[in-house]
Amino acid sequence: MGGIGLLLAGACATGGCATNDGWKPPTARDIRDVPAELRPGFGNVELHTWWPLTETEASALRGVPLARQGDAHALLALALVASGDHRDVASHAAYQQRVDQFLAGTRPAFDAAADDWHRGYELHRAMHKSFFAKDSTDLGGYDFYQARVTGIFTGGHYNCLSSAMLFAVLARGFGLPVRAALVPTHVFIEMGPPGGKIIEIETTSDTGFDWIHDERFYKEESSNWSSKRGLRPVTLDDYQHRKILEPYQLMAHAMFGGRKGESDQDRYHLAELAAAVDPDDPEIQKVRVQLYAMEGHDLFEMKASRTMVRLFDTVRPAVSEIGAKSKDPSTLELVSWANWYHASALMVVGRQDEAIAIMAENIERVDPGWEDASKLKNNYINVLTNRLGELIDRKDYPAAVATFGKYRDLCKAQDICAGNAGIVYSNWSLDHQRAGDWQSARKVLQDCVGELPGNSHCRDALVDLESRHRF
């Protein structure tokens, strides 16, 4: 008798069905791509990021714990990274020196002030005088598109975001408690201890210290004030629903927001960094895992499994954290896609046990309400099917039976997987028959009938075997 061939176990990913070719072992699909050549500079194992980091960016990420505590130097490093245009060590050092010199020069007036109100006033006044370009109006250096802190240092031009970031850094340099207040199209600063008296500061105006954002302001002044800055008028309702950000979250917001003239890759890179800085922002985390799923899809289409493994080995801690914290169905679906890409690539590079572990962990989390729920579930089962196929190809039938036994309910739910499980038993029985071990051949077929009662081939083969031999 001849052996029984493998059934097809294709994989359908986000772009459609991955292959219509005949089945071959996953390891035989390895094109041995070289990650360092395909994605040079990508993947920081220490920081669990994918897009290439400069030395200043890596240093800024290492300083995130200090930034969350309000350290001015760490916050400035993040603000400079958010600018995205000056990434060299020398520039960052020069900007840091300029801030330190400003703080030292302002210290006498700051220390002489009677209270935090006057300290904040002195700081706001000195910031405008020292850093911002001026003409006959208080908006001489204002530029609607100038969201980079570096643009303030190089030309004195600013908008609400860049000026708010700079003020937050300077305020923290003096130990003042500050946060950012975010409304649609605009951001300003609030100063004061949480639960205490709050002083609101419009950093784009040299007279913007301790503005009262009340009903009268939004009725009489807001429209004119906003139009001068090219903004949609902010309403009282906008203000009442403002979002409060800690200074480090403001820097993450700046990274995530995008800047004029950036490429897609720049935006992807800074969005990933934003997510690393602020792991509690669900929107930013959703975009992060979406970027990884997109990159996984691109590498899948290129059959670049080794690069895909490097991607998901590197960022898996971040993906796992997002999956553990998120309650958003679409985010969790993207997490599942990322995990499937990882599992499928691990199968190709020969790390099958890890692939099966990811499959087993994630298939139970597939929500039937997801748009791609059935596709994802089939793709996960295909990981198991391909594992069985590879064990059949190697004639390692004991391992194949053990694998099927561990995940029998999952496998039996898909015809292709169940069919390949039947092939395991049938081929193993044939091997015993060729060796003249009729008892073992019969036992294997009996096990097959017991495990897969719907498999007619095992049932017919058992009847045939028992008709030809007396047991």
C-alpha positions as CSV (number, residue, x, y, z in Angstrom):
1,M,0.0,0.0,0.0
2,G,1.1,3.6,-0.6
3,G,1.1,6.4,1.9
4,I,-1.6,9.0,2.1
5,G,-0.8,12.5,0.9
6,L,-1.3,15.7,2.9
7,L,-4.4,17.8,2.7
8,L,-4.1,21.5,1.8
9,A,-3.8,23.9,4.7
10,G,-3.6,27.4,3.3
11,A,-3.6,30.6,5.4
12,C,-5.8,33.6,4.7
13,A,-4.5,36.9,6.0
14,T,-5.7,40.4,5.9
15,G,-5.0,40.8,2.2
16,G,-6.7,37.6,1.1
17,C,-5.7,34.0,0.8
18,A,-2.0,33.7,1.2
19,T,-1.4,30.7,-1.1
20,N,-3.1,28.5,-3.5
21,D,0.0,26.3,-4.0
22,G,0.1,22.7,-2.9
23,W,1.1,22.1,0.7
24,K,4.7,21.9,1.6
25,P,6.2,21.9,5.1
26,P,6.4,25.4,6.6
27,T,10.2,25.1,7.0
28,A,10.5,24.5,3.3
29,R,8.9,28.0,2.7
30,D,11.9,29.7,4.4
31,I,13.5,32.0,1.9
32,R,16.2,32.8,4.5
33,D,15.7,36.5,4.4
34,V,18.2,38.5,6.3
35,P,16.5,41.0,8.7
36,A,19.5,43.3,8.8
37,E,19.4,43.7,5.1
38,L,15.6,43.8,4.6
39,R,15.0,46.2,7.5
40,P,18.4,47.7,8.4
41,G,18.4,49.3,11.8
42,F,15.0,48.0,12.8
43,G,14.3,46.3,16.1
44,N,15.5,47.5,19.5
45,V,15.3,44.5,21.8
46,E,16.0,46.5,25.0
47,L,13.2,49.0,24.4
48,H,10.8,46.7,22.5
49,T,10.4,49.1,19.5
50,W,10.7,48.3,15.8
51,W,11.4,51.4,13.8
52,P,15.1,52.5,13.9
53,L,16.1,54.7,16.9
54,T,18.8,57.3,17.0
55,E,21.0,57.6,20.0
56,T,19.0,60.5,21.3
57,E,15.7,58.7,20.8
58,A,16.9,55.6,22.7
59,S,18.2,57.8,25.5
60,A,14.9,59.7,25.7
61,L,13.0,56.4,26.0
62,R,15.2,55.2,28.7
63,G,14.4,58.4,30.5
64,V,10.6,57.9,30.4
65,P,10.4,56.8,34.1
66,L,12.0,60.1,35.1
67,A,9.8,62.1,32.7
68,R,6.7,60.5,34.4
69,Q,8.0,61.9,37.6
70,G,8.2,65.4,36.1
71,D,12.0,65.6,35.5
72,A,12.6,68.6,33.3
73,H,15.6,67.2,31.4
74,A,13.8,63.9,30.6
75,L,10.7,65.9,29.5
76,L,12.9,68.1,27.2
77,A,14.4,65.0,25.7
78,L,11.0,63.7,24.8
79,A,9.9,67.1,23.5
80,L,13.0,67.2,21.2
81,V,12.2,63.7,20.0
82,A,8.7,64.8,19.2
83,S,10.0,67.5,17.0
84,G,11.4,64.7,14.7
85,D,13.8,66.9,12.8
86,H,17.0,67.3,15.0
87,R,18.0,63.9,16.2
88,D,21.7,64.2,16.7
89,V,23.4,64.3,20.0
90,A,25.1,67.7,19.5
91,S,21.8,69.5,18.8
92,H,20.1,67.9,21.8
93,A,23.0,68.9,24.0
94,A,22.9,72.5,22.7
95,Y,19.1,72.8,23.3
96,Q,19.5,71.4,26.8
97,Q,22.3,73.9,27.5
98,R,20.1,76.8,26.3
99,V,17.2,75.7,28.6
100,D,19.6,75.3,31.6
101,Q,21.0,78.8,30.9
102,F,17.5,80.2,30.8
103,L,16.6,78.6,34.1
104,A,19.8,79.8,35.7
105,G,19.2,83.4,34.4
106,T,15.6,83.4,35.5
107,R,16.3,81.9,38.9
108,P,16.8,85.3,40.8
109,A,13.4,86.7,39.7
110,F,11.8,83.4,40.3
111,D,13.2,83.0,43.8
112,A,12.2,86.6,44.7
113,A,8.6,86.0,43.7
114,A,6.2,85.8,46.7
115,D,4.2,82.8,45.7
116,D,3.5,80.3,42.9
117,W,1.2,82.8,41.1
118,H,4.0,85.3,40.8
119,R,6.6,82.6,40.0
120,G,4.5,81.3,37.2
121,Y,3.9,84.9,36.0
122,E,7.7,85.6,35.9
123,L,8.3,82.4,34.1
124,H,5.7,83.0,31.4
125,R,6.9,86.5,30.8
126,A,10.6,85.4,30.7
127,M,9.8,82.6,28.2
128,H,8.1,85.0,25.8
129,K,10.9,87.5,26.1
130,S,13.8,84.9,25.8
131,F,12.5,82.4,23.3
132,F,9.8,83.8,21.0
133,A,10.3,86.1,18.1
134,K,8.5,89.5,18.4
135,D,7.1,92.3,16.3
136,S,4.5,94.9,17.0
137,T,1.9,92.4,18.0
138,D,1.9,89.6,20.6
139,L,1.7,87.0,17.8
140,G,4.9,88.0,16.1
141,G,6.4,84.5,16.4
142,Y,3.2,82.6,16.1
143,D,3.0,80.0,13.3
144,F,0.0,77.8,13.1
145,Y,2.0,74.8,11.8
146,Q,5.1,75.2,14.0
147,A,4.5,72.4,16.5
148,R,8.2,71.6,17.0
149,V,10.0,72.7,20.2
150,T,13.2,72.8,18.0
151,G,11.5,75.4,15.8
152,I,11.3,77.7,18.9
153,F,15.0,77.3,19.5
154,T,16.1,77.8,15.9
155,G,13.7,80.6,14.9
156,G,11.6,81.7,17.8
157,H,8.4,80.5,16.1
158,Y,5.7,78.5,17.9
159,N,2.1,77.4,18.1
160,C,0.0,76.4,21.0
161,L,1.5,72.9,21.2
162,S,5.2,73.8,20.9
163,S,4.8,76.7,23.4
164,A,2.9,74.5,25.8
165,M,5.6,71.9,25.7
166,L,8.3,74.4,26.3
167,F,6.4,76.0,29.2
168,A,5.9,72.6,30.8
169,V,9.6,71.8,30.6
170,L,10.6,75.2,32.1
171,A,7.9,75.0,34.8
172,R,9.1,71.6,35.8
173,G,12.7,72.9,35.9
174,F,11.5,75.2,38.7
175,G,9.4,72.4,40.3
176,L,6.1,74.0,39.5
177,P,3.1,71.6,39.2
178,V,1.8,71.9,35.6
179,R,-0.4,69.9,33.3
180,A,-1.7,70.4,29.8
181,A,-5.4,71.0,28.9
182,L,-6.4,69.6,25.5
183,V,-9.4,70.7,23.6
184,P,-10.2,70.2,19.9
185,T,-7.5,72.1,17.8
186,H,-5.9,73.7,20.9
187,V,-3.8,73.1,24.0
188,F,-3.0,75.3,26.9
189,I,-1.4,74.9,30.4
190,E,-2.9,74.6,33.8
191,M,-0.7,75.2,36.8
192,G,-1.3,74.3,40.5
193,P,-1.5,71.3,42.7
194,P,-4.3,68.7,41.8
195,G,-7.3,69.6,43.8
196,G,-6.0,73.1,44.6
197,K,-6.3,76.5,42.9
198,I,-5.7,76.2,39.2
199,I,-4.1,78.9,37.1
200,E,-4.7,78.6,33.4
201,I,-2.1,79.9,30.9
202,E,-2.5,80.5,27.2
203,T,1.2,80.1,26.2
204,T,0.7,81.6,22.7
205,S,0.0,85.0,24.2
206,D,2.4,87.1,26.3
207,T,-0.6,88.3,28.2
208,G,-2.1,84.9,28.5
209,F,-1.1,84.2,32.1
210,D,-4.1,83.4,34.5
211,W,-6.8,83.7,31.9
212,I,-10.2,82.9,33.1
213,H,-11.9,80.4,30.8
214,D,-15.5,81.1,31.8
215,E,-18.8,81.5,30.0
216,R,-18.1,85.2,29.4
217,F,-14.7,84.4,27.8
218,Y,-16.2,81.9,25.4
219,K,-19.1,84.2,24.6
220,E,-17.2,87.5,24.1
221,E,-13.5,86.7,23.4
222,S,-12.9,83.2,22.3
223,S,-14.0,83.5,18.7
224,N,-11.7,86.5,18.0
225,W,-8.8,85.0,19.9
226,S,-9.1,81.7,18.0
227,S,-9.5,83.3,14.6
228,K,-6.2,85.2,15.0
229,R,-4.5,81.9,15.5
230,G,-6.1,80.1,12.6
231,L,-8.2,77.9,15.0
232,R,-11.8,76.8,15.0
233,P,-13.4,78.7,17.8
234,V,-13.2,76.8,21.1
235,T,-16.5,76.6,22.9
236,L,-17.4,76.4,26.5
237,D,-18.5,72.8,26.0
238,D,-15.1,72.1,24.5
239,Y,-13.5,73.5,27.6
240,Q,-15.8,71.7,30.0
241,H,-14.8,68.4,28.3
242,R,-11.1,69.2,28.1
243,K,-8.6,66.4,28.5
244,I,-5.9,66.8,31.1
245,L,-2.5,65.5,30.3
246,E,0.6,65.1,32.5
247,P,3.7,66.7,30.9
248,Y,5.0,63.4,29.6
249,Q,1.6,62.6,28.1
250,L,1.8,66.0,26.4
251,M,5.1,64.9,24.8
252,A,3.5,61.7,23.6
253,H,0.5,63.6,22.2
254,A,3.0,65.8,20.2
255,M,4.7,62.7,18.8
256,F,1.4,61.2,17.8
257,G,-0.1,64.3,16.3
258,G,2.0,64.5,13.2
259,R,3.9,67.5,11.7
260,K,3.7,69.2,8.4
261,G,6.0,67.7,5.8
262,E,6.5,64.3,7.6
263,S,6.7,61.1,5.6
264,D,4.5,58.1,6.4
265,Q,7.6,56.3,7.9
266,D,8.3,59.3,10.2
267,R,4.7,59.2,11.4
268,Y,4.8,55.5,12.0
269,H,8.1,55.9,13.9
270,L,6.9,58.7,16.1
271,A,3.5,57.0,16.7
272,E,5.4,54.0,18.0
273,L,7.5,56.2,20.3
274,A,4.3,58.0,21.6
275,A,2.9,54.6,22.5
276,A,6.1,53.7,24.4
277,V,5.9,57.0,26.3
278,D,2.2,56.8,27.2
279,P,1.1,53.2,27.5
280,D,-2.3,54.2,29.0
281,D,-3.7,56.1,26.0
282,P,-5.9,53.6,24.3
283,E,-6.0,55.4,20.9
284,I,-2.2,55.5,20.7
285,Q,-1.9,51.9,21.7
286,K,-4.4,50.9,19.1
287,V,-2.4,52.6,16.4
288,R,0.8,51.0,17.7
289,V,-0.5,47.5,17.3
290,Q,-2.1,48.4,14.0
291,L,1.3,49.4,12.7
292,Y,2.8,46.1,13.8
293,A,-0.1,44.2,12.1
294,M,0.5,46.3,8.9
295,E,4.2,45.5,9.0
296,G,3.5,41.9,9.6
297,H,1.2,41.8,6.6
298,D,3.8,43.4,4.4
299,L,6.5,40.9,5.5
300,F,4.0,38.0,5.1
301,E,3.4,39.0,1.5
302,M,7.2,39.1,1.0
303,K,7.5,35.7,2.6
304,A,10.1,37.3,4.8
305,S,9.5,35.1,7.8
306,R,12.8,35.6,9.6
307,T,12.3,39.4,9.5
308,M,8.7,38.9,10.7
309,V,10.0,36.8,13.6
310,R,12.5,39.5,14.5
311,L,9.7,42.0,14.5
312,F,7.4,40.2,16.8
313,D,10.1,38.8,19.0
314,T,11.1,42.4,19.6
315,V,7.7,44.0,20.2
316,R,5.8,41.0,21.7
317,P,6.0,42.4,25.3
318,A,4.3,45.6,24.1
319,V,1.7,43.7,22.1
320,S,1.0,41.4,25.1
321,E,0.6,44.4,27.4
322,I,-1.8,46.1,25.0
323,G,-3.8,42.9,24.7
324,A,-4.0,42.5,28.5
325,K,-5.1,46.1,29.1
326,S,-7.4,46.9,26.2
327,K,-11.2,46.5,26.3
328,D,-11.6,47.8,22.8
329,P,-12.7,45.0,20.4
330,S,-11.0,46.4,17.3
331,T,-7.7,46.8,19.2
332,L,-7.9,43.2,20.5
333,E,-8.6,42.0,17.0
334,L,-5.4,43.7,15.8
335,V,-3.5,42.1,18.7
336,S,-4.8,38.8,17.5
337,W,-3.6,39.4,14.0
338,A,-0.2,40.4,15.3
339,N,0.0,37.2,17.3
340,W,-1.0,35.1,14.3
341,Y,1.6,36.6,12.1
342,H,4.2,35.8,14.8
343,A,3.0,32.2,15.1
344,S,2.9,31.6,11.3
345,A,6.5,33.0,10.9
346,L,7.7,30.9,13.9
347,M,6.5,27.8,12.0
348,V,8.6,28.7,9.0
349,V,11.8,29.3,10.9
350,G,11.5,26.0,12.8
351,R,10.3,27.2,16.2
352,Q,7.1,25.2,16.0
353,D,6.6,24.6,19.7
354,E,6.5,28.4,20.3
355,A,4.1,28.8,17.4
356,I,1.7,26.2,18.8
357,A,1.9,27.8,22.2
358,I,0.9,31.2,20.7
359,M,-1.9,29.5,18.7
360,A,-3.3,27.8,21.8
361,E,-3.2,31.0,23.9
362,N,-4.8,33.2,21.4
363,I,-7.4,31.1,19.5
364,E,-9.6,31.0,22.6
365,R,-9.6,34.8,22.8
366,V,-11.0,35.2,19.3
367,D,-14.3,37.1,19.7
368,P,-17.1,35.9,17.4
369,G,-18.1,39.5,17.1
370,W,-14.9,40.5,15.4
371,E,-15.1,41.3,11.6
372,D,-12.3,38.7,10.9
373,A,-13.2,36.2,13.6
374,S,-13.7,33.2,11.3
375,K,-10.6,34.0,9.3
376,L,-8.5,34.4,12.4
377,K,-9.8,31.2,13.9
378,N,-9.1,29.3,10.7
379,N,-5.6,30.8,10.5
380,Y,-4.8,29.7,14.0
381,I,-6.0,26.2,13.3
382,N,-3.9,26.2,10.2
383,V,-0.9,26.6,12.4
384,L,-1.9,23.4,14.1
385,T,-2.6,21.7,10.8
386,N,0.7,22.7,9.4
387,R,2.4,21.3,12.5
388,L,0.7,18.0,12.0
389,G,1.7,18.1,8.3
390,E,5.3,18.7,9.1
391,L,5.3,15.8,11.6
392,I,3.7,13.6,9.0
393,D,6.3,14.6,6.5
394,R,9.0,13.7,9.0
395,K,7.1,10.4,9.8
396,D,7.1,11.4,13.5
397,Y,3.7,9.9,14.1
398,P,4.0,9.6,17.9
399,A,4.6,13.4,18.2
400,A,1.8,14.1,15.7
401,V,-0.7,12.0,17.7
402,A,0.4,13.7,20.9
403,T,-0.1,17.1,19.3
404,F,-3.5,16.2,18.0
405,G,-4.5,14.7,21.4
406,K,-3.6,18.0,23.1
407,Y,-5.7,20.1,20.8
408,R,-8.2,17.6,19.5
409,D,-11.3,19.8,19.9
410,L,-9.7,22.6,17.9
411,C,-8.5,20.3,15.2
412,K,-11.8,18.4,14.9
413,A,-13.6,21.7,14.3
414,Q,-11.9,22.2,10.9
415,D,-12.2,19.6,8.2
416,I,-8.6,20.0,6.9
417,C,-7.1,19.6,10.3
418,A,-9.2,16.7,11.2
419,G,-8.4,15.1,7.8
420,N,-4.7,15.5,8.5
421,A,-5.1,14.0,11.9
422,G,-6.7,11.0,10.1
423,I,-3.6,10.8,7.8
424,V,-1.4,10.7,10.9
425,Y,-3.1,7.5,12.1
426,S,-3.4,5.9,8.7
427,N,0.2,6.5,7.7
428,W,1.4,5.2,11.1
429,S,-0.7,2.1,10.7
430,L,0.8,1.6,7.3
431,D,4.3,1.8,8.7
432,H,3.4,-0.9,11.3
433,Q,2.0,-3.1,8.6
434,R,5.1,-2.8,6.5
435,A,7.1,-4.0,9.5
436,G,4.6,-6.9,10.0
437,D,3.4,-5.5,13.3
438,W,-0.3,-6.2,12.7
439,Q,-1.3,-5.7,16.4
440,S,0.2,-2.2,16.5
441,A,-1.3,-1.4,13.1
442,R,-4.7,-2.4,14.3
443,K,-4.4,-0.5,17.5
444,V,-3.5,2.7,15.7
445,L,-6.6,2.4,13.4
446,Q,-8.8,1.6,16.4
447,D,-7.5,4.8,18.1
448,C,-8.3,6.7,14.9
449,V,-11.9,5.4,14.8
450,G,-12.3,6.3,18.4
451,E,-10.9,9.8,18.0
452,L,-12.3,10.5,14.6
453,P,-15.5,8.5,14.2
454,G,-16.4,10.4,11.1
455,N,-13.2,9.4,9.3
456,S,-14.3,6.8,6.8
457,H,-10.8,6.0,5.6
458,C,-9.7,4.8,9.1
459,R,-12.9,2.8,9.5
460,D,-12.6,1.2,6.1
461,A,-8.9,0.5,6.6
462,L,-9.6,-1.2,10.0
463,V,-12.3,-3.4,8.5
464,D,-9.9,-4.4,5.7
465,L,-7.1,-5.1,8.1
466,E,-9.2,-7.2,10.3
467,S,-10.6,-9.1,7.3
468,R,-7.1,-10.1,6.2
469,H,-5.7,-11.1,9.6
470,R,-6.8,-13.0,12.6
471,F,-6.3,-11.3,15.9
